[in-house]
Amino acid sequence: MARRPLPRILSKDSAQIARMQIARSRELARTAADSATDVLHPLITVTRGLRLLASAGRRRWAETPKDRRGPLLFLVASVLLVVALVPYGPLLAVITVMAAAAWQGRDRTPSASEGPDEAQSERLQALYEALVPYFSGPEDPAPLYAHGGEWEKGFVAHEFDDAGRVGHLVIRYPAYFPDGEPAARARIEQLLTAKAGRSREYHFAWDEAGNQLTVTVLAPLPADVPAQRFVTAPGETVLGYTDPSEVQRTLPLSYGEEQIDVPPVVWRTGIRSTEPHLLAMGHPGSGTSTLLRSIALQALQYGDVLVVDGGGTGEYACLTGREGVLAVECALAGALASLEWAAQETERRLIAINLARQAGDPPPADTRRPLWLLVDRPGVFAHLAAADGRKDPQALLQVPLRHGRAANVTVVVAEQFDSVDALSDAVRQHTRARVVLGAAAPQQVETVLGVPPHTTPPAHLPPGRGYARLGSGPVHRLQVPRTPDPYDDATSDADRQAVLELLPPRTNAPAAEPAELTDLTKPPTEKTPVPAEAVAAEG
């Protein structure tokens, strides 16, 4: 039996032609509707006016007392009689009614003002005059910026917020301005920040090819998003959230009684990560401990955590005795023993993975479970070790830092700017993910991140607010989720409950003595305690 060909309408070309015809029909219908609206606009205006006049008449009749309605009807009838007897009276009456209806039915929407008002023009002129010394040259025959010049020549576009301040500005500058020099850019950005308002954050986008600078006022990042469980895959850690224009991904978060979608700064760790380790810098009170607590709560979902606290203030006491938490060390002896075990554990994992690969087997299960080393303020331990004649604990981090990616070992180091000189070379070289929190100077931010940020921070920053850069990627504004110490008296009940709900349950194993914590050959998956000193029970 011969195969019948498909109908022509089902072919690929016919379907494409049909789609084009549908699109053309929609465009024609839209054009016809717009044309009909333009043609019928007078009729629509008159109809609207007649409706308004009729409504006004009914309202006037309802407001008239009953004892006066008779004379009012007699007056209306007399007027109608006179209009009917006057030559061309009905025609003049119709024209009068139509004119009144057209006047009443006109579009009364106030037209948008074209251009800035007087106050806004003065502000733009002040910005223009402030840029003259930087964007003008003595040898320029036709300077774009000159004293007493018109600001319209230098400002391509501008927008103002409800408070009358500059919200968006596109500045055109001469081609001879050295926009490729960071110092020259910094001068312009500092000037615009001072003239447009210091209490806001600005984003500067330099277009070297078009000789234009776009200044945008950024909305402040919400600082009161509580700690919660993030919708992420294994190996992904949310450092915080940033601006919607910086990333293409959003996460659903609980914000009070509603759900919001925020763009996160996701740090990917593991074997295929290009930034396997992280360094966080900040001043006291900037939120570096908050960042480490947030990372620890996320890491405990899929791995084990070892905390070394050089501050000794009990910021991580809530993690003591929890499932997956190998140890929380606050003393020098415990820190040295724990980091020595971490180095040997990294070597053991590397050997086990290498043997499995040579045999053609998958890596052992105990090597696939991530191990996180969270070291807060290692500079304090370095000072104590030098005074006691012991080894610097950071020297024990060289093996996890160099070979941690292959062994599923991640190192997170947090330090303050006043102890930045105490960081070892291994920590500086192998921590490609960088975070700067708090009100740091632009030079400090550039030293840590490698490049200056494209935004200007405000004078006052909440804890956990700063910048993040993953490897050689762009610099993002960052706000760490609010993850305070639940045992701190200053923590609110809502924040305390949010953190406690994220903590894993406690282990039932009794605390081991220091003499029993000497076996450095067994992996942590066997629940063998990590070398550490006895940690006091939580209060």
N, C-alpha and C positions, 0 to 999 in steps of 0.2 A: 504494500500500500504506500503510495507516495506521501511524503511528509508535506503537510500544508504549511506554507510560510506564515509567519506571525503577521498579525495586522500591522499596517503601517503606523498606526497611532501608538503602538507599543515599542517601536524601535527607539534607539537612543537619540538619534537626530530629531525624530518627531517629538520626543519628550522635551528635548532642549528647546525646540521651536515653540512648543506649547507654553513652556515656562516664560520664554521671551514675550510671547503674545499676552500672557497674563500680566506680566510686569508692565508692558506697554499699555494694556487696558487700564490698569490701576493708575498709571501716570496720566492717561487721558481723562479718566474720571476725576482725578484730583485737580487737574487743570480746568476742567469744565466747572467743577464746584467753585473754584476760586473765581473764575470769570462770572459765574452766575451771582456769586456774592457781591462782586463789584458792580454788576449791572443792577441788581435788585437792592443795592444799599439805600437809595432814596426811599424806595417803598418800605423797606424794613424800618428806617428812621421814622417815617410818617406813621406807620402802624404802631410803633412803640409810643409815639407821642399821643396818638388817639387813645391808646389804652391808659396812659397816664392822665389825660384830660377826663376820660370817663371815670377813672378812680377818684379824681379830685371832685368831680360833680357828685358822685354817690356819697363821698365823705361830707361834702357841704350840705347835701340834703339830709343826711343822718344827724348832723349837728344842728340843723334848724329846728327850733321848737315847733310843736304841732299847731299852735295858734297863729304862727307866721307863715305856714306853708301855703295857705290860700292866697294871700297877697303875693307871695313869691311866684306861684303858678300864674296869677293874673299878669304879673310883670313880664314873665317869659313869653306868655301868649301875645301880649301887646308888641313885644319886640319882634316876634316872628311875623306878626301881621304887618308891621311897618316894613320889614325886610321884603316881604312878599309883594307889597304894593309899590315899592321904590323901583324905578327902572334898573335893570341889571342887578337887582338886590340879591336874589339867590346865588347868582354867580359870584358876586363880591363876598357873600357870606361863606361860600365854599372855599374861596381863595384864602380868606382870613382864617378859617378853621384849619386848613392845610398848613398855612404858615405857622400858626400857633403849635400845631402838632409837630411840625418839623423842628421848631425851636425847643419844645419840651423833650423830643426824642433824640436830641443830638448826643454824641458821645462826650460825656463829661469827665472821662478819665484824665487826670492831669498829665500833661506831656512831660517826659523826662527832660530834665535840664541838660542842655548840651554844654559840656565843658565844666570845669571846676568853678566853684563859687569864689568869692573874694578871699576868704580865709585860706582855702585850699591853694589858690594861685600864689598867695604870699608864701605858703610853706614850700611849694615847688620852686619858687624863685629863690628862696633861701638855700635850698639844696643845690640849685644850679650855681649860685654864687660861691658856695663852699667848694664845688668841684673845679672852679676855674683855675686855681693854682696847679692842679694836678693834670688837667686835660687841655692845657693851652701851652703853646710854645712861642718864643719871641720871633722865630723865623717862619711861622705859619702865615701865609698871605691872607687866608680866609679862615680865621679861627672859628671852630665850632663852639667854643666856650670863651666868653669875654665878659669883663665886668660891665654890668649894665645891659647885657644881651637878653635875648628872649629865651625863656626856658623851653618853649616848644621845639626849638632846634635840637636840644639834647635829649629830651624825654620823648620816646616813641609812644609809650602807653603808660597809663597810670590808673590806679584805683585807690579808693579811700574806704575805710571801715565806717561803722556807725558813729564812732567817736571822733571822726574827722581826721584820723591819722592815716598815714600812707600804708596801704595794704599790699600793693603790687606796683612795681615800677620797672620799666624797661628803659635802660640808659644807653645811649649811643655815644661812643667815645672815638677820638681820632685814631688813625691807624698807627701813628708813631708812639702811642702809649705802650710801654713795655708790659703787656698783660701776661707775658710768660714768666715774669719774675715774681716769686712768692712775696717778696718784700713790698713790691709796688701794689700787688693785689691786697695785701694786708692793710696798707695805708687807706686804700679806698674803702674797704669793708669796715674798718674802724671808724672812718669819718661818717659813712652812711648810718652806721649803728648809733653814733652819738647824735646825729641830726634828726633821725627818724624816730628815736625813742629807745632808751636802753633797757626798758622793762620787758622787751619782747625778743623772740628768737627769729633770726633772719637766715634765709637760704640764698646763697649767691651762686648763680650759674653764669660762668664766663663763656662767651662764644667768641673765640679768637678769630675764626674765619669771618664772621659778620661784624666784628667790633661792637658787640652789644653785651651788656651786663643786665641780667634779670634778677631783681631783688624781690623775694617773696617772704611775707610774714608767715611763720609757721604757727599752727595752733599748738598750745601746750599739751604734752602727753599726759594722760590721766595717771596720777600717782597713787590712786587708792584702789587699784585692782588687786583683790586679795589672792593669796596663794591657792592653787587648785590643780586638779589633774588635767593635764593638757592632752589633746588628741594628737599624738605623735607616734611614729614608728620606732622600733628598737634602734638604738644608735643615734637618735635625734634628741637634742637637749635645747629647750627654749631658754635663751638667756634673758629675754624680755620682749618688748614690743616696740615698734618704731612707726614711722610715717607711712601712710598708705601708698604714697608714690615711690617708695624705695624698694618694696618687695611685691611679688605677685601672688603671695599666699596669705590666707587669713585663717585664724583659729577662732572657734566659738568659745567665748568666756562668759562666766557669770559675773555680772557687774551690778551688785545690789539685788534688786528683784527682777532684773531683765537680763536678756542675753544679747551680747554684742559680738561683733566680729572684728578682731584686731589683727594687724599685720605683725607677725612675729619675727624675731631674729633667731633663726634655728642654727645651732652648731652641731655638725655631724661628726661623730667619732667612730672609731673602729678601724678595721683593716684597710678599708678603701678611703679613709679620710685623708685629706691633704693638710689638715690642721688638727693633729691628734691631741695637742696639749694647749692649755690656756693660761694666760697671765692677766691678772686683774690688778690695777693700780688705783690708788685713791688716797685722799686725806682721811684723818680720823673722823668717823661719822658719815662718811660718804656712801656706805652701803656695801662694801666688799664682803663683809660677813653675811649680809643678807643674800648676796649673790651665791656664796658657797652653800648656804642652807638650801636655797632653791635648787641648786644643782644636785645636792645630796638627796633631796626628796625625790627628784626625778630619776637619779641613778639607782636608787634602791628598788625600783620597779623591776629591773632586769639584771642587776649585778650586786657586787659587794663594795663596801665603802670603808676606807681607812682614813681617819681624820687626825691631823697633827696640828694642834692649836698652839701657836707661839705666843699669842696674846695672853693666854691663861686667865681669861675673864669668864670662862664658862659659857661661851656663846653657843657651843654645840653639845651641852649637857643633855638636851632632849633626845639626842641620838644614842646615848649610852644604853647598852643592853637591848637594843632593837635587833630584829632579824635582818641579817645582811650587813650590819655594822660590825666590822672586825675589831675595831678599837677606837677610842677617842683619847689621844695622848696630849697632855698638857705639860709634861716634865721632859727635861733634856734626855734622861736615861731611857725613858719609854719611847721618845721620838727616835733616838738612834737605833734602838732595838727593832722598832716597827719598820723603819725605812730600810734597815739591813735585811729584814725578812722580805720586804717588797722587792728589793733588788734580786735576792735569791729566788723569789717566786717568779720574777720575770725571766730569769735564766732558765728555771725549771720548765716554764711554759714553752720557751723557745726550743729547748731540747726535745720536749715531748712532741711539739708540732713538727719539728724536723724529722724525727723518727717516724712519725705517722705518714708523712709525705713520702719518705723513702720506701716505706712498705706499701704505699698506694692506698692507705686507709684515711678516713676523714680525721680531722683533729680530735683529740679526746674532749669529752664533755666539760671537764673541769678547766680546760684552756679556752673554751668558747664563752664562758661566763665572764662578763666584763669586770675588771677590778679598777676601782677609782681611788686615787690618792689625792686627798684634799689637804693642802698645806697652807695654813694661814700664818702669815708673818714669819717666814723662816729666818729673817734677819735677826730676830731676838735670839733664836737658838744659835745662830752663828756667833753672836757676841758672847753668849754663855759658854759655848764650846771653846772659843779662843781663850776665855778667862780661866777655864778649867783644864786646858791642855788637851782637849778631845778633838775628834774629827768633826768637821763642819757637816751637819746633817744634809746640806745640799749636795755634798759630794756623793752621797748615797742615791741621789736622784738621777745620776748620769745614766745608769743602765735603764731605768724605766722611761726616761726621756728619749733616749736614742733608739731603744728597741721596743717601746711600749706599744706602738701601733701594730706590730706583727704579733704581739703577745696579748692583745686586748687589754692593755693597761693604759689608763688615761690619767694624766697628772694635771691638777689645777692648782696654781699658786696664786695667792693674794698677798700683796705687800703694799706698804704705804710709801709715799714719795720721800719721806725723810729717811727711809732706809733703803732707797733704791740702789745705793752703792754696794750694799751687802749682797745683792743677788749675784749668783755665780754665772759664769759664762755659759754653762750648759742650760740653765734656765732661760737666759736671754736668747740663745740660738734656737732652741727647740720648741719654744712656745710661740707658734705662728698665729694663734687666735688671741687677740688682745682686747681688753676692756679697760676703759678709763672712766671712773665714777667721781662725781663731786665737781666742785668749782675749781678746776685745774686751769693753769695758765695755758695759752695756746702753744707755747714752746714745749711745755710738759706733755700736752696731748700729742703733738707732732713727734716728740722723742719716743713715746711708747707705741703709737700707731704707725709711725713711719711717714705719714702724710698729714697735713693739717686738715681739720674738718672744714666742710663747706657751710657751716652754720655758726652763729655766734650764740653762746649760752647766755642766759639772763644772769642777773647778779645773784639771785637766790635760787638754789636748786634743792629739790626734795631728795631724801636719801634714795639711792639706787638710780639716780639720773646721771647719764653720761653718754659715752660713745663706745661703739664696738666696731671692730674690723676683723674679718676672718681671712687670714692669709693676705693675698694681694688684692682682695676685693674692695668695694667702696666702703666709706665710713658711714655708719648708720647712727642716728640718734637712738638712744637706748633708755628704756625705763624698766627696771627690774621689778617683777611682781612683789607685792608687799609680803615678805616672809620674815617676820620678827621672831625673836626668841620667845617661845611660849612661856618660859619660866621667868621672864622679866616682869616686874611689877608694873612697869609703864605700858605693857601690851594690853590692848583692849580685849574684851571677852570674845568679840567676833573674830579678831585676828588669831587669838590663842586657839580657839576652837577650829579654825580653818587649818592651822598648821598641825594640830594634834590629829585631825582626821586623816592627814596625809602620811603620818608616821606609820611604819610597819609595827606589828605587834611585838611585845617583848618576848625574849627567850626565857625559858624556864631553867636553863642551866645555871648552876651557882657560879659565883665569881671565883676565878682561879687565883692561886697564889703566884707571886712573881717567880718562885722556883720552878713552877710547872710550865712557865711560858718560855721554854728554851728550845722546843722542837721546831726547827726552821726548815724541815724537809717536807712536811706534809702540806698539801695545798689547802687553801681556806675553805674549799668546798667540803672537806671532811669535818667541818665545824671545829677544827683545832684552834684554840685561842691564839691570837697574834701576840708576838712579843710585846709586852706592855707592862706597866705597873698597875697595881690595883686601882681602879677608878671608884671614887666615892659614889654611893647610890644617889639617885636623883631625889631632890626634895620636893 
